[in-house]
């Protein structure tokens, strides 16, 4: 019986979250409009929004980032560090203010208002590919988790996770999803703290980390926060130093504010200031709680180093550490991981279905469709996406393709690197330059997407450098090409750029809703670079 306690806890949680989704959706049945089913409404305060953002950001990032630390060391935290020193406050300062004033439902809707319908449609299709790809990874990680702990068949595990998340999103819509994600975010944090602290103890605390000077493949000590000084364009290193202030910033911005599965949560905030504060909360928590995941990865790498008979694959390092906990506690930790996985899968499902529904079906196929009709179509789309994911997962991340030397998360990041630079570039062109025009920016976007995939398939360039080249190409082509056609007037650009906001003079438009944001914009970068410096001094002393 004792060995079944963990299984009982996990199954009980899956049943509880399914029933909770059903009951909450019934409670809203007569109170929620069809529009709120699709968008979630604007009802959450800053900490609730922040918690749903955290739930969406962290897993499968927990497992993936633990794998990165296992392979490359602590320095990969700089990939997350950009959320502290620039992306969170930058997005709150500019993007949120424009989103709020344009009253958009999806992020690609902004691109139609600023440019044209073609830009919106193509961008939505690209975004759906990105979200479904990440959803496949999340479902895959869930299969690994349940297979490793309980011996469940991979296919059964994938179906269970996709079905549970799909059920309450299908039945209750975005608002039910957000309600459950607040609590699932709390469970996630509890799990991460427990496992991270266990890893911190196993590695010997700060003195133990200081003593562990093993080098990664790039020649950097695993305990260092300084990325490798690798300037080769064909480098195989994950996030060398030149990519931190370039690609990592572009990709971080793309994910945190242009990615609709994240923006959907921000757009459900009570007002602009609550969304801004939620971004700061999520950005800071993202870095410091993932530090615990990195510690877990280092602890497992140190264990392998000290005992070569121990075999740990990067993608299973976090799960391996969870096995160190006693029966019962381990089941609760698995529940926390499943909560994280569900909150990721449900967000990606809701986001991708909303994009297909609002930006393609409603915009191009049935422009006059009622909210009730769209509600039905959304459910059909969500069901089809679930089926597609279940069909793709076995081929998308075959267990045999993930070696002991390289994590599947790296493979996913390399794939996403082919589109991240384009995503943020097109928004920068729209929001910060009044002169840019629809045809030029649409052409630049198409060229950037094509260039990314060609460089990825035909060259050995590091994916992060590909993303940087994409960003610069789209930015330059979009801006210079705009001089070949007449720009829109200021009246046509009302509330669409930082220079044409009706109620505040640009460019720092986010300060009207929350004046205190300027202190975070100044303090967070200073704090982060001081922290990095102190860490390095201690580790090298």
Secondary structure, 3 states (H helix, E strand, C coil): CHHHHHHHHHHHHHHHHHHHHHHHHHHHCCCCCHHHHHHCCCCECHHHHHHHHHHHHHCCHHHHHHHHHHHHCHHHHHHHHHHHHHHHHHHHHHHHHHHHHHCCCCHHHHHHHHCCHHHHHHHHHHHHHHHHHHHHHHHHHHHHHHHHHHCCCHHHHHHHHHHHHHHHHHHHHHHHHHHHHHHHHHHHHHHHHHHHHHHHHHHCHHHHHHHCCCECCCCCECCCCCCCCCCCCCCCCCCCHHHHHHHHHHHHHHHHHHCHHHHHHHCCECCHHHHHHHHHHHHHHHHHHHHHHHHHHHHHHHHHHHCCCCCCCHHHHHHHHHCCCCCCHHHHHHHHHHHHHHHHHHHHHHHHHHHHHHHHHHHHHCCCCCHHHHHHHHHHHHHHHHHHHHHHHHHHCCHHHCCCCCCHHHHHHHHHHHHHHHHHHHHHHHHHCCCCCHHHHHHHHHHHHHHHHHHHHHCCCCHHHHHHHHHHHHHHHHHHHHHHCCCCCCCCCCCCCCCCCCCCCCCCHHHCCCCCHHHHHHHHHHHHHHHHHHHHHHHHC
